[in-house]
Amino acid sequence: MSNRQKIGLRKKPVVTRAPGRKRRKALLDAAYDLLCEKDIEDVSFRDIASRAGVPEGSARFDIFSALGKVLSEQFADAHAEPVPPSRRKTWRQLAGHLVDVGANVYAQNPPARQLLIGGKTPPEVKQADRINDRAVGDAMHCSFSRYFDIPDTDEMRAAFYYFIEITDLMFTLSIIEHGEITESMLAEAKRAGVAYLETYR
């Protein structure tokens, strides 16, 4: 069983003809597999196209951005899972739990670490991932709303998006400096994220 099968990448429906869907999926699968094997700066679109068995094009960043969107869905799914009562006695505890959930997804997924919080990620991919992070922030807002009385406003939804960006920054620094998300940097991510949410009390 491949890593892709283990983590269950969802097949996103796209409004294209069947050959286009098949080609896009082959490219996404090839990009994922190559990022399991190599550093992102060592992966060319030629490598991806060759692995996928499709003609070479010039859409390397498009493929990485599309793969980043698929990978980001795992974070939204993970944040939508029910939270054990022991991890949601207070909103601070829940916030820390959701940071742990995100760190766990990264720990199990090398391509996600490279594409979403790696220090060598192309700027175009990082910019595209900001859109994905808003969806993850919305999932966090829903999780908080399930257990606590919080405003359902654009401002509050934006706050959870910023929370994601703050904690991801700590994760990125940890990856750059240590090659992994360390326990100490995980604690820093929680501290920074909770301190930010404190301003909305």
N, C-alpha and C positions, 0 to 999 in steps of 0.2 A: 504493500500500500504506500503510495507516494505521500509526501508532506502535504501536497495540495488536497488529496483525498482526506487525510487525517483532520485537517482544519476545516474542511467543508466549504471551499469557496463556492459562493452561490452563483448560479448562472443567471446573470441579469438579462431580462428581455430587452432587445433593442429593435428599433423600427428600421430594419434593413432587410434585404432579401436573404434567403437561406444561405447562399454561398458567402455573403458578407458576414453573417453571424458566425459561420463556421471558421472563416479566416480570422475574425477578431478573437474568437475563443482560443484558437490555436496560438495566436500571438501572445495573448495574456498568459496562457499556460506555459509557453516557452519562456516568457520573461520571468515568471515566478520560479520556474525550475532553475534558470540560470542564476538568479539572485540567491538561491539556496547554495550554489556552488562557488560563486565569484563575488568580488567586490563590485559595487555599482559602477565605478569608473572604468572597470575592465569589461563591461558588457556593452557591446555595440549593437546597433539595430541589425547589422549584418548577422551577428551571432543569433539574435532573436529570430530573424527571418529564416536563417538556416535551420535552427532547431525546430521551427514550426513547419518547415517545408513549404513556405510560400515565397513568392517573389519579393526581393528586397525593395524597400521603399525608403521614405525619409521621415518616418513617424515615430522615432525612438521615444521622444518626450511624450508624445500622445499615448503611446503604449504604457509607459511608466505611470502617467497620470491616470489612465483608465484602471491600471492594476492597483494604484493607490486607492482609488475609489472603492474597488471591490474589497481590498483589505480593510479599509476604514469601516465597512459594514460590520465587521466582526466586533469592533469596539461598541457600536450602537447596539448590537445584539447582546453583547455581554452586559452592558449597562442596563438593559431592559430586563435582565433576569431578576427574580425575587431575591431580596436581601435577607439573610438570616437575622432574626430578632436581636441577637447579641451584637450585630454590627450596625444597628440603627436606633440605638437608645437615644442618641442626640444627633443633630444635624452634622456636627463636626465628625462624629464617628462614621456617619454615612459617607461624608465627603472623603474621609480617609479610606474607607472601603472601596469606593469607586476608583480612587487612585491605584489601589492595590490591584483591582480588576484590570485596569489599563496596563499596568506593569506586567501582569501575568500574560496578557495577550502578546505583548512585545516579547516576553521571554520565550514564548513558544513559537515565535514566528520571525525568523531571520530576515526574510524579505520586507516585512513591515518595519523592522528596525532600520534597515537600510533606506527604504523609500520615505518613511514618515518622520524619523528622528535622526537619521544619519547625518554626519557632518559633510558628506560629499554629495548630498542630494542636489540635483540641478534646480536652480531657482524657479524654473517654470513648473516643476513638479511640486515644489513646496507651496507655490502660490495656488495651484489647483487644490492642494490638500486643505487649504484654509476653508474652502467651501465644504469639504467633507467634514471638517471639524465642527462646523455649525450643526450638522446633522447629529453628530455625537453629543454636542452640547444640548440639543433638544431632547435626546434620549436621557441625559442626566437630569434635565428639568423634569421630565416625566417621572423619573425614579424618585426624585425628591418630593414631587407632588403626591406621590402614592403614600408617603409616610408623614409628610409635614404640610402645614398650611402655608404655602408660599404663593406670591402673586403670579398670575398667568399673564405676564406683560412682555412686550418686546424687550424692555430693559432687563428684566430678570432672565429671559432666555439668552440675551447677549452676555449677561454675567457668567453663565455657565460655559458659554463659548470661550470667554476670556480665561476662565478657570482651566479649561482644556489647554489653551495656549501656554499659560503659565507653567502648568505641570509638565507639559511636553518640552518646554525649554529646559527644565531641570533634567529630564530624561536625555535630551540631546547632549547637554554638557557631560552627563555621565558616560554616554556612548563615546563621545569624542575623547574624554580623558581616561576612561577605564575599559572601553570596549564592551561594556555591559551596564545595566542599571544596577548599581550597587545599593546595598541596604541603606547606607548613609545618604545617598542621593535620593532614594525613594522617600526617606524621612524629610529631606529638604523640600521635595515636591509637595508633600502633604502640608508641611508648614507654610509654604508660600501660597498654596491654593486656599487653605483654610483662612489664612490671614486676609486674603483678598475678599473672600465671601463674608468675612466679619464686617466689612464696610457696608454690607447690605442688610445688617440686622435691624 
